[in-house]
Amino acid sequence: MQLENMVRCSWVPGTLNRVRVLRQGRQFEVPLERLEKIVGRTATFDLYLKGFINLTLEPEKAERLVA
């Protein structure tokens, strides 16, 4: 996988349903439901435990996440 397909996700402060996504140096805010649909619910478990996750996604999934 290439570096441009890596994303870092963390909570938007003060929320439990909004996620901040950092991809290619740009920051996006997406609903938690979209993240769970694209990467699967189990991939978000560390988000609850650690407050962030680092993911390597297929190019199509990375684009859908921040679209």
HURAQUI-V456018 format. One record per residue. N is the residue number from 1. RES is the residue in one letter. BURIAL is I if it has 9 or more other ideal C-beta (glycine too) atoms within 8 Angstrom, else O. D_LAST is the distance of its C-alpha to the last C-alpha in whole Angstrom. Layout:
n-><N & N>
res-><RES & RES>
burial-><BURIAL & BURIAL>
d_last-><D_LAST & D_LAST>
//
This chain:
n-><1 & 2 & 3 & 4 & 5 & 6 & 7 & 8 & 9 & 10 & 11 & 12 & 13 & 14 & 15 & 16 & 17 & 18 & 19 & 20 & 21 & 22 & 23 & 24 & 25 & 26 & 27 & 28 & 29 & 30 & 31 & 32 & 33 & 34 & 35 & 36 & 37 & 38 & 39 & 40 & 41 & 42 & 43 & 44 & 45 & 46 & 47 & 48 & 49 & 50 & 51 & 52 & 53 & 54 & 55 & 56 & 57 & 58 & 59 & 60 & 61 & 62 & 63 & 64 & 65 & 66 & 67>
res-><M & Q & L & E & N & M & V & R & C & S & W & V & P & G & T & L & N & R & V & R & V & L & R & Q & G & R & Q & F & E & V & P & L & E & R & L & E & K & I & V & G & R & T & A & T & F & D & L & Y & L & K & G & F & I & N & L & T & L & E & P & E & K & A & E & R & L & V & A>
burial-><O & O & O & O & I & I & I & I & I & I & I & I & O & O & O & O & O & I & I & I & I & I & I & O & O & O & O & I & O & I & O & I & O & I & I & I & O & I & I & O & O & O & O & I & O & O & I & O & O & O & O & I & I & O & I & O & I & O & O & O & I & I & O & O & I & I & O>
d_last-><20 & 19 & 18 & 15 & 14 & 15 & 14 & 16 & 15 & 17 & 18 & 18 & 21 & 23 & 21 & 21 & 18 & 15 & 14 & 13 & 11 & 13 & 12 & 14 & 15 & 12 & 12 & 9 & 10 & 9 & 12 & 14 & 14 & 10 & 12 & 15 & 14 & 12 & 15 & 17 & 19 & 22 & 20 & 19 & 23 & 23 & 21 & 24 & 26 & 25 & 23 & 20 & 19 & 19 & 17 & 17 & 14 & 14 & 12 & 10 & 10 & 9 & 6 & 5 & 6 & 4 & 0>
//
